C-alpha cells in the first residue's frame, strides 16, 4: 500500500507528512516530524508517555493512526513552552522536583495541562484520577500531584 | 495493511464486502491498534468508520437517545441530558480505561471487541439498549445482549457494523446503576460488573427491572431471574437477597489472577444488590454519594 499523504496542524503550525497505514501518530511525530518529546513507553495505551491532544481531547498517540489525523489539531509537549518561557506546569515540575528519569514527564505535563484547561481548581483526588493513565516508576506520584496543584493555584491567581 | 476512510455507511459496507475476511473496522482503536501492534491481528485493510456522519454524536428527542457507535466516551460523559437520563450507563462507560482511553474509546467498540468484561455492556443490557446494525441488506435492530456470542466474537455478519445504540427516555420513577469490582481503584479489568435498571409505580412497587452481568461468563449476560426477583416487590432486603441468589446462580466464571470462581460468584450477588440499591435511590430521586473516575 502506498504511503498516505496527510495535512494536519501540529502545535499551531500546518504540517504535511507521508506515512505508512500502520504507522501510529506517535511513530509519525517521532520518526517523520522529529518531535521526539512524546515517548513510547508501552505502545498499548497503558502508560500515557505518548499523551497528546487531538482537537483538544487527551489521547494516547500510540493508539491513533497517522492516517487518521488529516485536518485535525494536534498539541504536543513541544508546543507547551512559549519560546524560552516555560508553561507554569513546567516551572512547577522543576521547582517540586516532580521528575526523575523524565520519560513519563512530557505525557504527564500534557495530561495535566488538559485537566487544568477543563478544571482550573481540581481536588487532589481529581488530579490523581485524571492522571491515572500516566504511569511514573520513579516519583511515587506525590511530587507530581503537588506540582500540578501548585501550578493550578498559581494559574488561578495569575 | 491498507487504511480506508469511507464517508458514508454504504461506502463502508461496500468496502467490507469487497475486502473479504481480512478487513477490520476501526472506531476509537483502543483495542484494535493494540491487537495489530502485538500481532494478534494482521488485517489487510482497516476501515475507519469515524468519517460516517451518523456514527458520531448523540441526538435526543422525546422517544430517547441515539448514540453514534463511534462517539468517544469522554464526549458521552459530558452529555448532561444522557447523564441525567441514564446515569448507570454513563458511570459504566466512564470506567473504561484512563482519561486518554476515554478520549477515543466508544460504545460500539467496547461492545464489538466482545470482551466478557467490557464495562459498558452490562449497563447497556440493563438499560435495554438497542443496536442499529448496518449492512449490505440495510439496517436491522439488535438488542445489545444478542451482540456478543463468545469471547472476541459477535453475531454481526462480516459486512455489518453497529451504527448507533438507542436508549429510550426513561419513564418517571426509573433508575439505573452500574458497579464493578477491580483489584485496585482505577485502570483494571472487571472481576465482576453489574448493571441494574428498574422502574417503580406510584406506590413504590417495582414494575420493571433488568439486570446485566459482566466478567463472570463467556459473554455479558442478561439475568432474567434477577429481574423476576425484583418485580412486584419494594426492592426490600428480601427481594435483594433473592436478586443476589439469582445473580450468583447465573455466573459461569473462570479462575484467574483477578479472582477465583467462588469469589466471582459471591461478589456478583453482592454487586447486584448494591447496584439495585443505587438504582432504587435514583428511581426515588435520591442522590448518591459522589463517585470518581
Boltz contact constraints between the chains, C-beta under 6 A:
constraints:
  - contact:
      token1: [A, 1]
      token2: [B, 2]
      max_distance: 6.0
  - contact:
      token1: [A, 21]
      token2: [B, 1]
      max_distance: 6.0
  - contact:
      token1: [A, 21]
      token2: [B, 2]
      max_distance: 6.0
  - contact:
      token1: [A, 21]
      token2: [B, 3]
      max_distance: 6.0
  - contact:
      token1: [A, 22]
      token2: [B, 1]
      max_distance: 6.0
  - contact:
      token1: [A, 43]
      token2: [B, 37]
      max_distance: 6.0
  - contact:
      token1: [A, 44]
      token2: [B, 34]
      max_distance: 6.0
  - contact:
      token1: [A, 45]
      token2: [B, 30]
      max_distance: 6.0
  - contact:
      token1: [A, 45]
      token2: [B, 101]
      max_distance: 6.0
  - contact:
      token1: [A, 48]
      token2: [B, 100]
      max_distance: 6.0
  - contact:
      token1: [A, 51]
      token2: [B, 100]
      max_distance: 6.0
  - contact:
      token1: [A, 57]
      token2: [B, 103]
      max_distance: 6.0
  - contact:
      token1: [A, 58]
      token2: [B, 99]
      max_distance: 6.0
  - contact:
      token1: [A, 58]
      token2: [B, 100]
      max_distance: 6.0
  - contact:
      token1: [A, 58]
      token2: [B, 103]
      max_distance: 6.0
  - contact:
      token1: [A, 59]
      token2: [B, 100]
      max_distance: 6.0
  - contact:
      token1: [A, 59]
      token2: [B, 103]
      max_distance: 6.0
  - contact:
      token1: [A, 59]
      token2: [B, 104]
      max_distance: 6.0
  - contact:
      token1: [A, 60]
      token2: [B, 100]
      max_distance: 6.0
  - contact:
      token1: [A, 63]
      token2: [B, 29]
      max_distance: 6.0
  - contact:
      token1: [A, 63]
      token2: [B, 30]
      max_distance: 6.0
  - contact:
      token1: [A, 63]
      token2: [B, 33]
      max_distance: 6.0
  - contact:
      token1: [A, 67]
      token2: [B, 3]
      max_distance: 6.0
  - contact:
      token1: [A, 125]
      token2: [B, 292]
      max_distance: 6.0
  - contact:
      token1: [A, 129]
      token2: [B, 292]
      max_distance: 6.0
  - contact:
      token1: [A, 129]
      token2: [B, 293]
      max_distance: 6.0
  - contact:
      token1: [A, 130]
      token2: [B, 99]
      max_distance: 6.0
  - contact:
      token1: [A, 132]
      token2: [B, 98]
      max_distance: 6.0
  - contact:
      token1: [A, 132]
      token2: [B, 186]
      max_distance: 6.0
  - contact:
      token1: [A, 132]
      token2: [B, 187]
      max_distance: 6.0
  - contact:
      token1: [A, 133]
      token2: [B, 98]
      max_distance: 6.0
  - contact:
      token1: [A, 133]
      token2: [B, 99]
      max_distance: 6.0
  - contact:
      token1: [A, 133]
      token2: [B, 100]
      max_distance: 6.0
